[in-house]
């Protein structure tokens, strides 16, 4: 499933909207914040979840890898009377910011912030001319670095797997030809090339560049790897009875979260064709339905919620079996560090 996050909201939606927390009522119901509890919000953003959790009486430790989000949240932190702590950090490192006694809850909203999309200088959107950047942390390898330096074979894998782009080969080869003459610098440079190579058809619901921009954003920020590490970190940081709530917007992200909860359910695996895997003690038990989607009313009010999926679990007393990334079957893609020049 591909959302139009690479370009903000679709043109039919009338342009970008400011960030509205998705599935807020459902998140609070699954998270169960209350006075005396400490909840970690791993994706502070504009503070939508954190504000509602504070209103419910719980204290909040909020992380964000984007320094601008931390700066913008300072007034909210000062107004909280010491109940909100803001930390500039990736959510994969959330266990490092948990109190010694453990957390009562962790909530993760896995998606690009509408605020980031709206800021042309961040380079997330092809609807606005800006530098081809896409870095949530404002540091490290940019999307321009990837487009201008990656091998064609690596670009094909990035666009094909992370963006589910069927024309990945044609687009990658066109990029190679163009960058030999002039390097890509802006979002419009790339979007215009893609639209030339794969023109928009009348029946298309999204812009031809949507999938490539999405793939680049996920790759530049290692979003799938970050999510996988964050789930294991939450398992270590939560106290027994603590709750993990995750909202995703892309099928690849949701698959990782679903796989994690299935793996941690304690049920034995295997089939007629595969050997039986010995059951182990469950580290999480489900909260409510296996998956919760946005209502039609919310989706119409907030287009960003259309593809949102919520999954949640309650931490048991069983010890963590450790981080095993192989359960997610993540693809082997080009090294980000190598593309930094």
C-alpha positions in Angstrom: 0.0 0.0 0.0 1.4 3.4 -1.0 0.2 6.6 0.6 0.8 10.0 -0.9 3.0 11.1 1.9 5.8 12.0 -0.5 3.8 14.8 -1.8 1.8 15.8 1.3 -1.9 15.3 0.6 -3.0 14.7 -2.9 -4.0 17.5 -5.2 -7.6 16.4 -4.9 -7.4 17.0 -1.2 -6.8 20.7 -1.8 -3.1 20.7 -0.7 -1.3 20.1 2.5 -2.9 20.2 6.0 -1.3 20.7 9.3 -0.5 17.7 11.4 -3.5 16.0 13.1 -2.8 13.1 15.4 -4.2 9.9 13.7 -6.4 7.4 15.6 -6.1 9.5 18.8 -9.1 8.0 20.5 -8.0 4.5 19.7 -4.4 5.1 20.7 -5.5 6.4 24.1 -7.8 3.4 24.6 -5.0 1.0 23.8 -2.3 2.9 25.8 -4.5 3.5 28.9 -2.6 6.6 30.3 -3.4 7.6 33.9 -1.9 9.6 36.8 1.2 7.9 38.1 2.1 6.3 34.8 5.1 7.2 32.6 4.5 6.9 28.9 7.2 7.3 26.2 6.1 8.9 22.9 8.8 7.9 20.5 7.6 10.2 17.7 6.8 13.6 19.3 6.2 15.5 16.1 3.8 18.3 16.8 3.0 16.9 20.2 -0.5 15.6 19.5 -0.2 12.3 21.3 1.9 13.7 24.1 -0.6 16.5 24.8 -3.5 14.0 25.1 -1.5 11.7 27.3 -0.6 14.6 29.6 -4.3 15.5 29.7 -5.0 12.0 30.9 -2.7 12.5 33.8 0.3 10.5 32.8 3.9 11.8 32.6 5.6 11.7 29.2 9.1 11.2 27.9 8.9 12.3 24.2 11.6 11.6 21.6 12.1 12.9 18.1 15.1 12.7 15.8 14.1 16.0 14.2 15.7 18.9 16.0 13.1 21.3 14.8 10.4 19.3 16.5 12.3 19.4 19.8 12.8 23.1 19.5 9.1 23.7 18.6 8.0 21.7 21.7 10.0 23.7 24.3 7.0 25.9 25.2 4.8 22.8 25.7 7.5 21.2 27.9 7.8 24.3 30.1 4.0 24.5 30.4 3.8 20.9 31.6 5.2 21.7 35.0 7.9 19.0 34.7 5.6 16.3 33.5 7.0 16.3 29.9 10.6 15.6 29.1 11.8 16.2 25.5 14.7 14.3 24.1 16.5 14.6 20.7 16.9 10.9 19.9 16.0 8.2 17.4 13.2 6.0 18.8 15.4 2.9 18.2 17.3 4.2 21.3 14.2 4.6 23.4 15.3 2.1 26.1 18.2 4.4 26.9 15.7 7.1 28.0 13.4 4.9 30.1 13.4 5.1 33.9 15.1 2.3 35.8 11.7 1.0 37.0 10.5 0.7 33.4 7.8 2.3 31.3 4.0 2.0 31.5 3.6 2.5 27.8 5.3 3.2 24.5 3.5 4.8 21.5 5.0 5.1 18.0 3.5 6.9 15.1 5.5 5.6 12.1 5.2 8.2 9.4 6.5 11.5 8.1 5.1 14.5 9.9 2.8 16.8 8.0 4.9 19.7 9.3 8.0 18.2 7.6 6.1 17.8 4.3 4.8 21.4 4.5 8.4 22.8 4.8 9.8 23.0 1.3 13.4 23.3 2.6 13.2 19.8 4.1 12.8 18.3 0.6 10.1 15.7 1.4 7.5 16.9 -1.1 7.6 17.1 -4.8 4.7 19.6 -4.7 7.1 22.2 -3.4 10.5 23.2 -4.9 13.2 22.6 -2.3 16.5 20.8 -1.9 16.4 17.0 -2.5 17.0 16.3 1.2 14.4 14.2 3.1 16.5 13.7 6.2 14.4 13.7 9.4 17.4 14.3 11.6 18.7 17.0 9.3 22.1 15.2 9.2 23.7 12.4 7.3 23.2 11.1 3.8 20.5 13.1 1.8 18.2 11.9 -0.9 20.3 13.9 -3.4 23.4 11.8 -2.3 21.5 8.6 -3.0 20.1 9.7 -6.4 23.4 11.1 -7.6 25.7 8.3 -6.3 23.9 5.0 -6.0 24.4 2.3 -8.6 21.5 1.8 -11.0 21.0 -1.7 -9.6 20.8 -0.3 -6.0 18.3 2.4 -7.1 16.1 -0.3 -8.7 16.1 -2.3 -5.5 15.3 0.8 -3.4 12.5 2.0 -5.7 11.1 -1.5 -6.2 11.1 -2.8 -2.7 10.6 0.4 -0.6 8.3 2.1 -3.0 6.7 -0.9 -4.8 7.4 1.0 -8.0 6.8 -1.1 -11.1 8.8 1.2 -13.4 11.8 1.2 -11.1 14.2 0.0 -13.9 13.1 2.7 -16.3 13.3 5.5 -13.7 16.7 4.4 -12.4 18.3 4.2 -15.9 16.8 7.7 -16.7 18.3 9.0 -13.5 21.7 7.6 -14.4 21.6 9.3 -17.8 20.5 12.7 -16.4 23.0 12.8 -13.5 25.9 12.2 -15.9 25.1 15.6 -17.4 23.7 17.5 -14.4 23.4 16.3 -10.8 20.0 16.3 -9.1 19.6 19.2 -6.6 15.9 19.9 -6.1 12.7 18.0 -5.6 11.4 19.3 -8.8 14.5 18.1 -10.7 13.6 14.5 -9.7 9.8 14.8 -10.0 9.9 16.3 -13.4 12.2 13.5 -14.7 10.0 10.8 -13.3 6.9 12.4 -14.8 8.6 12.5 -18.2 9.7 8.9 -18.0 6.3 7.6 -16.6 3.7 10.2 -17.5 0.6 10.5 -15.3 -2.5 8.7 -16.7 -6.0 9.9 -16.3 -6.9 6.9 -14.1 -3.8 7.4 -11.8 -4.8 8.4 -8.2 -1.2 9.4 -7.2 1.5 11.4 -8.9 4.1 9.3 -10.8 6.8 10.4 -8.4 5.0 9.4 -5.2 6.5 5.9 -4.9 10.0 7.0 -5.7 9.9 9.8 -3.1 8.4 7.5 -0.6 11.2 4.9 -1.2 13.9 7.5 -0.9 12.5 8.9 2.4 12.3 5.4 3.9 15.8 4.5 2.7 17.5 7.8 3.7 16.0 7.6 7.2 16.4 3.8 7.5 12.8 3.7 8.6 12.3 0.0 8.5 15.4 -0.8 10.4 14.6 2.0 13.0 11.2 0.5 13.5 12.5 -3.1 14.0 15.1 -1.9 16.5 12.4 0.3 18.3 10.1 -2.7 18.8 12.9 -4.7 20.5 13.8 -1.6 22.6 10.2 -1.2 23.7 10.1 -4.9 24.8 13.2 -4.3 27.0 11.9 -1.0 28.4 8.3 -1.8 29.3 7.5 -3.1 32.8 5.1 -6.0 33.1 1.6 -4.7 32.2 3.1 -1.9 30.1 1.6 -1.3 26.7 3.1 -1.0 23.3 1.0 0.9 20.7 2.2 1.3 17.1 0.5 3.2 14.3 1.8 2.6 10.7 0.9 4.0 7.3 2.6 1.6 4.9 2.2 -2.1 4.3 6.0 -2.7 4.8 5.9 -1.1 8.3 2.7 -2.8 9.3 4.1 -6.2 8.2 7.1 -5.6 10.6 4.8 -4.7 13.5 2.5 -7.7 12.8 5.4 -10.1 12.6 6.8 -8.8 15.9 3.6 -9.3 17.8 3.1 -12.7 16.2 6.7 -13.8 17.1 6.2 -12.5 20.7 2.9 -14.2 21.2 4.5 -17.4 22.5 2.6 -19.6 20.0 4.5 -22.5 18.4 5.2 -22.2 14.7 5.5 -24.7 11.9 3.4 -26.4 9.3 3.1 -29.6 7.3 6.1 -28.5 5.3 8.3 -26.9 8.0 9.5 -28.3 11.3 7.6 -27.4 14.5 9.2 -24.4 16.3 9.1 -24.9 20.1 6.8 -22.5 21.8 8.3 -20.0 24.3 6.8 -17.8 26.9 4.9 -14.8 25.4 6.3 -11.4 26.0 3.2 -9.7 24.7 -0.5 -10.4 24.8 -2.9 -8.6 22.4 -4.9 -5.5 23.2 -8.3 -5.5 21.6 -8.6 -6.4 17.9 -5.4 -7.5 16.1 -5.6 -4.4 13.9 -7.6 -1.2 14.1 -8.1 1.1 11.1 -9.4 4.6 10.9 -13.2 5.1 10.7 -14.7 6.5 7.5 -15.5 9.7 9.4 -11.9 10.2 10.5 -10.5 9.3 7.1 -12.7 11.9 5.4 -11.7 14.5 8.0 -8.0 13.7 8.0 -6.7 12.2 4.7 -3.5 11.1 6.4 -5.6 8.5 8.4 -6.7 6.6 5.3 -3.9 4.0 5.4 -3.3 4.1 9.2 -3.3 0.8 11.1 -2.9 0.4 14.8 -1.6 -2.7 16.6 -1.0 -3.0 20.3 0.2 -5.5 23.0 0.6 -5.7 26.8 4.0 -6.7 28.1 4.1 -9.9 30.2 6.6 -10.8 32.9 8.5 -13.2 30.5 12.1 -12.1 29.8 12.9 -10.7 26.4 14.3 -13.4 24.1 16.6 -10.8 22.6 16.7 -8.9 19.3 16.6 -11.1 16.2 16.2 -9.0 13.1 16.0 -12.1 10.9 12.3 -12.5 11.8 11.5 -9.5 9.7 13.3 -10.7 6.5 14.4 -7.1 5.7 16.0 -6.6 2.3 19.7 -6.0 1.8 20.0 -2.6 0.2 22.9 -0.3 -0.5 25.0 1.0 2.4 23.9 4.5 3.4 27.3 5.4 4.8 29.0 4.5 1.4 26.7 6.9 -0.4 27.7 9.8 1.8 30.8 10.5 -0.3 
